[in-house]
């Protein structure tokens, strides 16, 4: 398992936090997600043989938010 921290813009409330959490949890290979709303970060634990950063970025963007940097 690997851990990746994604910087996410556009989150402003608990609904946003849940939307990002649920979107990332739906990505195959993602084991856990912790979203820090105040820091604008999502810490994702995943199996790199299954989940890709591109898939995680796409899931966040489909939920209406943007991964910045990295």
PDB file of N, CA, C and O in Angstrom:
ATOM      1  N   UNK A   1       0.834  -1.190   0.000  1.00  0.00           N
ATOM      2  CA  UNK A   1       0.000   0.000   0.000  1.00  0.00           C
ATOM      3  C   UNK A   1       0.876   1.250   0.000  1.00  0.00           C
ATOM      4  O   UNK A   1       1.970   1.265   0.564  1.00  0.00           O
ATOM      5  N   UNK A   2       0.376   2.276  -0.634  1.00  0.00           N
ATOM      6  CA  UNK A   2       1.045   3.573  -0.647  1.00  0.00           C
ATOM      7  C   UNK A   2       0.081   4.628  -0.127  1.00  0.00           C
ATOM      8  O   UNK A   2      -1.132   4.424  -0.099  1.00  0.00           O
ATOM      9  N   UNK A   3       0.640   5.754   0.281  1.00  0.00           N
ATOM     10  CA  UNK A   3      -0.161   6.882   0.737  1.00  0.00           C
ATOM     11  C   UNK A   3       0.200   8.096  -0.105  1.00  0.00           C
ATOM     12  O   UNK A   3       1.373   8.374  -0.354  1.00  0.00           O
ATOM     13  N   UNK A   4      -0.824   8.810  -0.537  1.00  0.00           N
ATOM     14  CA  UNK A   4      -0.647  10.010  -1.357  1.00  0.00           C
ATOM     15  C   UNK A   4      -1.494  11.127  -0.765  1.00  0.00           C
ATOM     16  O   UNK A   4      -2.650  10.911  -0.401  1.00  0.00           O
ATOM     17  N   UNK A   5      -0.921  12.318  -0.669  1.00  0.00           N
ATOM     18  CA  UNK A   5      -1.672  13.486  -0.214  1.00  0.00           C
ATOM     19  C   UNK A   5      -1.999  14.335  -1.434  1.00  0.00           C
ATOM     20  O   UNK A   5      -1.106  14.765  -2.164  1.00  0.00           O
ATOM     21  N   UNK A   6      -3.279  14.568  -1.643  1.00  0.00           N
ATOM     22  CA  UNK A   6      -3.741  15.392  -2.758  1.00  0.00           C
ATOM     23  C   UNK A   6      -4.198  16.741  -2.219  1.00  0.00           C
ATOM     24  O   UNK A   6      -4.975  16.799  -1.266  1.00  0.00           O
ATOM     25  N   UNK A   7      -3.726  17.812  -2.814  1.00  0.00           N
ATOM     26  CA  UNK A   7      -4.182  19.160  -2.468  1.00  0.00           C
ATOM     27  C   UNK A   7      -5.399  19.438  -3.341  1.00  0.00           C
ATOM     28  O   UNK A   7      -5.317  19.360  -4.566  1.00  0.00           O
ATOM     29  N   UNK A   8      -6.527  19.762  -2.715  1.00  0.00           N
ATOM     30  CA  UNK A   8      -7.782  19.910  -3.449  1.00  0.00           C
ATOM     31  C   UNK A   8      -8.353  21.301  -3.234  1.00  0.00           C
ATOM     32  O   UNK A   8      -8.469  21.766  -2.100  1.00  0.00           O
ATOM     33  N   UNK A   9      -8.707  21.961  -4.330  1.00  0.00           N
ATOM     34  CA  UNK A   9      -9.316  23.289  -4.220  1.00  0.00           C
ATOM     35  C   UNK A   9     -10.816  23.185  -4.461  1.00  0.00           C
ATOM     36  O   UNK A   9     -11.297  22.299  -5.168  1.00  0.00           O
ATOM     37  N   UNK A  10     -11.535  24.115  -3.852  1.00  0.00           N
ATOM     38  CA  UNK A  10     -12.976  24.186  -4.059  1.00  0.00           C
ATOM     39  C   UNK A  10     -13.806  23.619  -2.928  1.00  0.00           C
ATOM     40  O   UNK A  10     -15.031  23.731  -2.962  1.00  0.00           O
ATOM     41  N   UNK A  11     -13.183  23.010  -1.920  1.00  0.00           N
ATOM     42  CA  UNK A  11     -13.937  22.457  -0.796  1.00  0.00           C
ATOM     43  C   UNK A  11     -14.189  23.559   0.227  1.00  0.00           C
ATOM     44  O   UNK A  11     -13.269  24.285   0.604  1.00  0.00           O
ATOM     45  N   UNK A  12     -15.444  23.682   0.677  1.00  0.00           N
ATOM     46  CA  UNK A  12     -15.751  24.743   1.638  1.00  0.00           C
ATOM     47  C   UNK A  12     -16.670  24.309   2.776  1.00  0.00           C
ATOM     48  O   UNK A  12     -16.906  25.084   3.703  1.00  0.00           O
ATOM     49  N   UNK A  13     -17.195  23.080   2.722  1.00  0.00           N
ATOM     50  CA  UNK A  13     -18.155  22.659   3.743  1.00  0.00           C
ATOM     51  C   UNK A  13     -18.104  21.142   3.930  1.00  0.00           C
ATOM     52  O   UNK A  13     -17.377  20.441   3.227  1.00  0.00           O
ATOM     53  N   UNK A  14     -18.884  20.652   4.884  1.00  0.00           N
ATOM     54  CA  UNK A  14     -18.908  19.215   5.151  1.00  0.00           C
ATOM     55  C   UNK A  14     -19.434  18.426   3.945  1.00  0.00           C
ATOM     56  O   UNK A  14     -18.998  17.300   3.705  1.00  0.00           O
ATOM     57  N   UNK A  15     -20.361  19.008   3.195  1.00  0.00           N
ATOM     58  CA  UNK A  15     -20.857  18.332   1.991  1.00  0.00           C
ATOM     59  C   UNK A  15     -19.716  18.116   1.003  1.00  0.00           C
ATOM     60  O   UNK A  15     -19.597  17.049   0.401  1.00  0.00           O
ATOM     61  N   UNK A  16     -18.880  19.138   0.842  1.00  0.00           N
ATOM     62  CA  UNK A  16     -17.721  19.035  -0.053  1.00  0.00           C
ATOM     63  C   UNK A  16     -16.797  17.908   0.414  1.00  0.00           C
ATOM     64  O   UNK A  16     -16.334  17.094  -0.384  1.00  0.00           O
ATOM     65  N   UNK A  17     -16.543  17.882   1.710  1.00  0.00           N
ATOM     66  CA  UNK A  17     -15.667  16.860   2.287  1.00  0.00           C
ATOM     67  C   UNK A  17     -16.208  15.467   1.991  1.00  0.00           C
ATOM     68  O   UNK A  17     -15.454  14.581   1.588  1.00  0.00           O
ATOM     69  N   UNK A  18     -17.512  15.268   2.189  1.00  0.00           N
ATOM     70  CA  UNK A  18     -18.112  13.957   1.937  1.00  0.00           C
ATOM     71  C   UNK A  18     -18.105  13.616   0.449  1.00  0.00           C
ATOM     72  O   UNK A  18     -17.893  12.460   0.082  1.00  0.00           O
ATOM     73  N   UNK A  19     -18.332  14.599  -0.404  1.00  0.00           N
ATOM     74  CA  UNK A  19     -18.334  14.352  -1.847  1.00  0.00           C
ATOM     75  C   UNK A  19     -16.962  13.874  -2.312  1.00  0.00           C
ATOM     76  O   UNK A  19     -16.864  12.932  -3.099  1.00  0.00           O
ATOM     77  N   UNK A  20     -15.903  14.521  -1.827  1.00  0.00           N
ATOM     78  CA  UNK A  20     -14.541  14.129  -2.201  1.00  0.00           C
ATOM     79  C   UNK A  20     -14.207  12.759  -1.614  1.00  0.00           C
ATOM     80  O   UNK A  20     -13.632  11.912  -2.297  1.00  0.00           O
ATOM     81  N   UNK A  21     -14.566  12.545  -0.354  1.00  0.00           N
ATOM     82  CA  UNK A  21     -14.312  11.252   0.290  1.00  0.00           C
ATOM     83  C   UNK A  21     -14.979  10.129  -0.485  1.00  0.00           C
ATOM     84  O   UNK A  21     -14.340   9.127  -0.806  1.00  0.00           O
ATOM     85  N   UNK A  22     -16.258  10.291  -0.784  1.00  0.00           N
ATOM     86  CA  UNK A  22     -16.995   9.244  -1.493  1.00  0.00           C
ATOM     87  C   UNK A  22     -16.459   9.023  -2.901  1.00  0.00           C
ATOM     88  O   UNK A  22     -16.378   7.883  -3.358  1.00  0.00           O
ATOM     89  N   UNK A  23     -16.095  10.086  -3.586  1.00  0.00           N
ATOM     90  CA  UNK A  23     -15.552   9.957  -4.943  1.00  0.00           C
ATOM     91  C   UNK A  23     -14.258   9.154  -4.928  1.00  0.00           C
ATOM     92  O   UNK A  23     -14.061   8.272  -5.764  1.00  0.00           O
ATOM     93  N   UNK A  24     -13.378   9.456  -3.981  1.00  0.00           N
ATOM     94  CA  UNK A  24     -12.097   8.746  -3.913  1.00  0.00           C
ATOM     95  C   UNK A  24     -12.277   7.301  -3.474  1.00  0.00           C
ATOM     96  O   UNK A  24     -11.562   6.419  -3.950  1.00  0.00           O
ATOM     97  N   UNK A  25     -13.220   7.044  -2.575  1.00  0.00           N
ATOM     98  CA  UNK A  25     -13.451   5.667  -2.114  1.00  0.00           C
ATOM     99  C   UNK A  25     -13.986   4.776  -3.229  1.00  0.00           C
ATOM    100  O   UNK A  25     -13.836   3.555  -3.175  1.00  0.00           O
ATOM    101  N   UNK A  26     -14.607   5.376  -4.234  1.00  0.00           N
ATOM    102  CA  UNK A  26     -15.132   4.589  -5.359  1.00  0.00           C
ATOM    103  C   UNK A  26     -14.045   4.165  -6.342  1.00  0.00           C
ATOM    104  O   UNK A  26     -14.295   3.319  -7.201  1.00  0.00           O
ATOM    105  N   UNK A  27     -12.854   4.729  -6.238  1.00  0.00           N
ATOM    106  CA  UNK A  27     -11.751   4.356  -7.130  1.00  0.00           C
ATOM    107  C   UNK A  27     -11.255   2.971  -6.720  1.00  0.00           C
ATOM    108  O   UNK A  27     -10.932   2.739  -5.555  1.00  0.00           O
ATOM    109  N   UNK A  28     -11.197   2.059  -7.680  1.00  0.00           N
ATOM    110  CA  UNK A  28     -10.716   0.702  -7.403  1.00  0.00           C
ATOM    111  C   UNK A  28      -9.303   0.761  -6.847  1.00  0.00           C
ATOM    112  O   UNK A  28      -8.440   1.450  -7.391  1.00  0.00           O
ATOM    113  N   UNK A  29      -9.073   0.034  -5.761  1.00  0.00           N
ATOM    114  CA  UNK A  29      -7.750  -0.019  -5.160  1.00  0.00           C
ATOM    115  C   UNK A  29      -7.538   0.951  -4.015  1.00  0.00           C
ATOM    116  O   UNK A  29      -6.527   0.869  -3.317  1.00  0.00           O
ATOM    117  N   UNK A  30      -8.482   1.876  -3.807  1.00  0.00           N
ATOM    118  CA  UNK A  30      -8.365   2.823  -2.690  1.00  0.00           C
ATOM    119  C   UNK A  30      -8.855   2.129  -1.425  1.00  0.00           C
ATOM    120  O   UNK A  30      -9.974   1.620  -1.371  1.00  0.00           O
ATOM    121  N   UNK A  31      -7.992   2.119  -0.405  1.00  0.00           N
ATOM    122  CA  UNK A  31      -8.321   1.461   0.861  1.00  0.00           C
ATOM    123  C   UNK A  31      -8.949   2.422   1.862  1.00  0.00           C
ATOM    124  O   UNK A  31      -9.915   2.072   2.540  1.00  0.00           O
ATOM    125  N   UNK A  32      -8.396   3.642   1.957  1.00  0.00           N
ATOM    126  CA  UNK A  32      -8.945   4.605   2.913  1.00  0.00           C
ATOM    127  C   UNK A  32      -8.709   6.028   2.431  1.00  0.00           C
ATOM    128  O   UNK A  32      -7.797   6.303   1.651  1.00  0.00           O
ATOM    129  N   UNK A  33      -9.564   6.924   2.923  1.00  0.00           N
ATOM    130  CA  UNK A  33      -9.482   8.341   2.562  1.00  0.00           C
ATOM    131  C   UNK A  33      -9.723   9.170   3.815  1.00  0.00           C
ATOM    132  O   UNK A  33     -10.683   8.935   4.549  1.00  0.00           O
ATOM    133  N   UNK A  34      -8.857  10.131   4.053  1.00  0.00           N
ATOM    134  CA  UNK A  34      -9.027  11.106   5.134  1.00  0.00           C
ATOM    135  C   UNK A  34      -8.961  12.489   4.506  1.00  0.00           C
ATOM    136  O   UNK A  34      -7.938  12.864   3.932  1.00  0.00           O
ATOM    137  N   UNK A  35     -10.040  13.245   4.611  1.00  0.00           N
ATOM    138  CA  UNK A  35     -10.066  14.591   4.042  1.00  0.00           C
ATOM    139  C   UNK A  35      -9.986  15.611   5.173  1.00  0.00           C
ATOM    140  O   UNK A  35     -10.773  15.567   6.119  1.00  0.00           O
ATOM    141  N   UNK A  36      -9.035  16.525   5.066  1.00  0.00           N
ATOM    142  CA  UNK A  36      -8.878  17.631   6.011  1.00  0.00           C
ATOM    143  C   UNK A  36      -9.422  18.875   5.321  1.00  0.00           C
ATOM    144  O   UNK A  36      -8.756  19.480   4.480  1.00  0.00           O
ATOM    145  N   UNK A  37     -10.635  19.243   5.690  1.00  0.00           N
ATOM    146  CA  UNK A  37     -11.318  20.353   5.028  1.00  0.00           C
ATOM    147  C   UNK A  37     -10.565  21.671   5.196  1.00  0.00           C
ATOM    148  O   UNK A  37     -10.408  22.417   4.230  1.00  0.00           O
ATOM    149  N   UNK A  38     -10.098  21.963   6.406  1.00  0.00           N
ATOM    150  CA  UNK A  38      -9.433  23.248   6.650  1.00  0.00           C
ATOM    151  C   UNK A  38      -8.111  23.370   5.899  1.00  0.00           C
ATOM    152  O   UNK A  38      -7.729  24.468   5.494  1.00  0.00           O
ATOM    153  N   UNK A  39      -7.411  22.251   5.710  1.00  0.00           N
ATOM    154  CA  UNK A  39      -6.133  22.271   4.987  1.00  0.00           C
ATOM    155  C   UNK A  39      -6.321  22.075   3.488  1.00  0.00           C
ATOM    156  O   UNK A  39      -5.397  22.311   2.710  1.00  0.00           O
ATOM    157  N   UNK A  40      -7.520  21.640   3.074  1.00  0.00           N
ATOM    158  CA  UNK A  40      -7.771  21.394   1.658  1.00  0.00           C
ATOM    159  C   UNK A  40      -6.992  20.209   1.130  1.00  0.00           C
ATOM    160  O   UNK A  40      -6.516  20.222  -0.006  1.00  0.00           O
ATOM    161  N   UNK A  41      -6.861  19.169   1.967  1.00  0.00           N
ATOM    162  CA  UNK A  41      -6.068  17.998   1.585  1.00  0.00           C
ATOM    163  C   UNK A  41      -6.862  16.712   1.749  1.00  0.00           C
ATOM    164  O   UNK A  41      -7.733  16.600   2.612  1.00  0.00           O
ATOM    165  N   UNK A  42      -6.539  15.751   0.902  1.00  0.00           N
ATOM    166  CA  UNK A  42      -7.063  14.397   1.047  1.00  0.00           C
ATOM    167  C   UNK A  42      -5.870  13.452   1.112  1.00  0.00           C
ATOM    168  O   UNK A  42      -5.012  13.460   0.229  1.00  0.00           O
ATOM    169  N   UNK A  43      -5.823  12.645   2.156  1.00  0.00           N
ATOM    170  CA  UNK A  43      -4.782  11.637   2.295  1.00  0.00           C
ATOM    171  C   UNK A  43      -5.398  10.307   1.895  1.00  0.00           C
ATOM    172  O   UNK A  43      -6.360   9.847   2.510  1.00  0.00           O
ATOM    173  N   UNK A  44      -4.839   9.696   0.865  1.00  0.00           N
ATOM    174  CA  UNK A  44      -5.411   8.484   0.285  1.00  0.00           C
ATOM    175  C   UNK A  44      -4.430   7.331   0.437  1.00  0.00           C
ATOM    176  O   UNK A  44      -3.269   7.438   0.043  1.00  0.00           O
ATOM    177  N   UNK A  45      -4.900   6.235   1.008  1.00  0.00           N
ATOM    178  CA  UNK A  45      -4.104   5.007   1.103  1.00  0.00           C
ATOM    179  C   UNK A  45      -4.647   4.064   0.034  1.00  0.00           C
ATOM    180  O   UNK A  45      -5.847   3.794  -0.018  1.00  0.00           O
ATOM    181  N   UNK A  46      -3.745   3.564  -0.824  1.00  0.00           N
ATOM    182  CA  UNK A  46      -4.204   2.809  -1.991  1.00  0.00           C
ATOM    183  C   UNK A  46      -3.191   1.756  -2.417  1.00  0.00           C
ATOM    184  O   UNK A  46      -2.024   1.793  -2.028  1.00  0.00           O
ATOM    185  N   UNK A  47      -3.669   0.823  -3.221  1.00  0.00           N
ATOM    186  CA  UNK A  47      -2.826  -0.207  -3.818  1.00  0.00           C
ATOM    187  C   UNK A  47      -2.364   0.323  -5.176  1.00  0.00           C
ATOM    188  O   UNK A  47      -3.180   0.452  -6.089  1.00  0.00           O
ATOM    189  N   UNK A  48      -1.071   0.634  -5.327  1.00  0.00           N
ATOM    190  CA  UNK A  48      -0.595   1.221  -6.583  1.00  0.00           C
ATOM    191  C   UNK A  48      -0.675   0.270  -7.778  1.00  0.00           C
ATOM    192  O   UNK A  48      -0.563   0.704  -8.924  1.00  0.00           O
ATOM    193  N   UNK A  49      -0.867  -1.012  -7.516  1.00  0.00           N
ATOM    194  CA  UNK A  49      -1.033  -1.965  -8.613  1.00  0.00           C
ATOM    195  C   UNK A  49      -2.430  -1.858  -9.219  1.00  0.00           C
ATOM    196  O   UNK A  49      -2.671  -2.340 -10.326  1.00  0.00           O
ATOM    197  N   UNK A  50      -3.351  -1.223  -8.487  1.00  0.00           N
ATOM    198  CA  UNK A  50      -4.743  -1.120  -8.937  1.00  0.00           C
ATOM    199  C   UNK A  50      -5.144   0.337  -9.185  1.00  0.00           C
ATOM    200  O   UNK A  50      -5.656   0.670 -10.254  1.00  0.00           O
ATOM    201  N   UNK A  51      -4.913   1.192  -8.207  1.00  0.00           N
ATOM    202  CA  UNK A  51      -5.321   2.600  -8.299  1.00  0.00           C
ATOM    203  C   UNK A  51      -4.181   3.453  -8.842  1.00  0.00           C
ATOM    204  O   UNK A  51      -3.015   3.235  -8.512  1.00  0.00           O
ATOM    205  N   UNK A  52      -4.529   4.421  -9.672  1.00  0.00           N
ATOM    206  CA  UNK A  52      -3.530   5.349 -10.199  1.00  0.00           C
ATOM    207  C   UNK A  52      -3.860   6.764  -9.735  1.00  0.00           C
ATOM    208  O   UNK A  52      -5.002   7.069  -9.394  1.00  0.00           O
ATOM    209  N   UNK A  53      -2.847   7.615  -9.727  1.00  0.00           N
ATOM    210  CA  UNK A  53      -3.092   9.013  -9.373  1.00  0.00           C
ATOM    211  C   UNK A  53      -4.040   9.650 -10.384  1.00  0.00           C
ATOM    212  O   UNK A  53      -4.860  10.492 -10.020  1.00  0.00           O
ATOM    213  N   UNK A  54      -3.933   9.255 -11.641  1.00  0.00           N
ATOM    214  CA  UNK A  54      -4.820   9.802 -12.674  1.00  0.00           C
ATOM    215  C   UNK A  54      -6.275   9.460 -12.373  1.00  0.00           C
ATOM    216  O   UNK A  54      -7.156  10.301 -12.550  1.00  0.00           O
ATOM    217  N   UNK A  55      -6.540   8.227 -11.916  1.00  0.00           N
ATOM    218  CA  UNK A  55      -7.909   7.818 -11.583  1.00  0.00           C
ATOM    219  C   UNK A  55      -8.429   8.607 -10.387  1.00  0.00           C
ATOM    220  O   UNK A  55      -9.600   8.982 -10.347  1.00  0.00           O
ATOM    221  N   UNK A  56      -7.555   8.857  -9.413  1.00  0.00           N
ATOM    222  CA  UNK A  56      -7.960   9.630  -8.239  1.00  0.00           C
ATOM    223  C   UNK A  56      -8.256  11.076  -8.627  1.00  0.00           C
ATOM    224  O   UNK A  56      -9.245  11.654  -8.176  1.00  0.00           O
ATOM    225  N   UNK A  57      -7.396  11.660  -9.467  1.00  0.00           N
ATOM    226  CA  UNK A  57      -7.628  13.033  -9.946  1.00  0.00           C
ATOM    227  C   UNK A  57      -8.956  13.112 -10.703  1.00  0.00           C
ATOM    228  O   UNK A  57      -9.734  14.044 -10.501  1.00  0.00           O
ATOM    229  N   UNK A  58      -9.207  12.143 -11.564  1.00  0.00           N
ATOM    230  CA  UNK A  58     -10.439  12.134 -12.353  1.00  0.00           C
ATOM    231  C   UNK A  58     -11.662  12.041 -11.443  1.00  0.00           C
ATOM    232  O   UNK A  58     -12.668  12.705 -11.693  1.00  0.00           O
ATOM    233  N   UNK A  59     -11.588  11.229 -10.398  1.00  0.00           N
ATOM    234  CA  UNK A  59     -12.709  11.081  -9.466  1.00  0.00           C
ATOM    235  C   UNK A  59     -12.998  12.396  -8.752  1.00  0.00           C
ATOM    236  O   UNK A  59     -14.158  12.778  -8.596  1.00  0.00           O
ATOM    237  N   UNK A  60     -11.953  13.083  -8.322  1.00  0.00           N
ATOM    238  CA  UNK A  60     -12.115  14.376  -7.641  1.00  0.00           C
ATOM    239  C   UNK A  60     -12.727  15.390  -8.604  1.00  0.00           C
ATOM    240  O   UNK A  60     -13.629  16.138  -8.227  1.00  0.00           O
ATOM    241  N   UNK A  61     -12.245  15.418  -9.834  1.00  0.00           N
ATOM    242  CA  UNK A  61     -12.753  16.369 -10.822  1.00  0.00           C
ATOM    243  C   UNK A  61     -14.200  16.073 -11.193  1.00  0.00           C
ATOM    244  O   UNK A  61     -14.988  16.998 -11.395  1.00  0.00           O
ATOM    245  N   UNK A  62     -14.563  14.785 -11.286  1.00  0.00           N
ATOM    246  CA  UNK A  62     -15.954  14.422 -11.578  1.00  0.00           C
ATOM    247  C   UNK A  62     -16.883  14.877 -10.460  1.00  0.00           C
ATOM    248  O   UNK A  62     -18.056  15.164 -10.698  1.00  0.00           O
ATOM    249  N   UNK A  63     -16.353  14.941  -9.236  1.00  0.00           N
ATOM    250  CA  UNK A  63     -17.150  15.397  -8.094  1.00  0.00           C
ATOM    251  C   UNK A  63     -17.268  16.923  -8.062  1.00  0.00           C
ATOM    252  O   UNK A  63     -18.014  17.472  -7.252  1.00  0.00           O
ATOM    253  N   UNK A  64     -16.531  17.607  -8.946  1.00  0.00           N
ATOM    254  CA  UNK A  64     -16.649  19.054  -9.048  1.00  0.00           C
ATOM    255  C   UNK A  64     -15.550  19.856  -8.370  1.00  0.00           C
ATOM    256  O   UNK A  64     -15.703  21.056  -8.143  1.00  0.00           O
ATOM    257  N   UNK A  65     -14.438  19.195  -8.043  1.00  0.00           N
ATOM    258  CA  UNK A  65     -13.331  19.856  -7.353  1.00  0.00           C
ATOM    259  C   UNK A  65     -12.074  19.701  -8.199  1.00  0.00           C
ATOM    260  O   UNK A  65     -12.088  19.011  -9.218  1.00  0.00           O
ATOM    261  N   UNK A  66     -10.997  20.336  -7.780  1.00  0.00           N
ATOM    262  CA  UNK A  66      -9.773  20.292  -8.573  1.00  0.00           C
ATOM    263  C   UNK A  66      -8.588  19.907  -7.708  1.00  0.00           C
ATOM    264  O   UNK A  66      -8.402  20.429  -6.609  1.00  0.00           O
ATOM    265  N   UNK A  67      -7.780  18.972  -8.232  1.00  0.00           N
ATOM    266  CA  UNK A  67      -6.516  18.623  -7.588  1.00  0.00           C
ATOM    267  C   UNK A  67      -5.488  19.618  -8.103  1.00  0.00           C
ATOM    268  O   UNK A  67      -5.325  19.784  -9.312  1.00  0.00           O
ATOM    269  N   UNK A  68      -4.797  20.278  -7.185  1.00  0.00           N
ATOM    270  CA  UNK A  68      -3.808  21.280  -7.579  1.00  0.00           C
ATOM    271  C   UNK A  68      -2.405  20.777  -7.274  1.00  0.00           C
ATOM    272  O   UNK A  68      -2.181  20.053  -6.304  1.00  0.00           O
ATOM    273  N   UNK A  69      -1.475  21.176  -8.119  1.00  0.00           N
ATOM    274  CA  UNK A  69      -0.083  20.778  -7.912  1.00  0.00           C
ATOM    275  C   UNK A  69       0.168  19.321  -8.232  1.00  0.00           C
ATOM    276  O   UNK A  69      -0.660  18.631  -8.829  1.00  0.00           O
ATOM    277  N   UNK A  70       1.344  18.877  -7.812  1.00  0.00           N
ATOM    278  CA  UNK A  70       1.839  17.561  -7.850  1.00  0.00           C
ATOM    279  C   UNK A  70       1.645  16.612  -8.861  1.00  0.00           C
ATOM    280  O   UNK A  70       2.142  15.491  -8.759  1.00  0.00           O
TER     281      UNK A  70
END
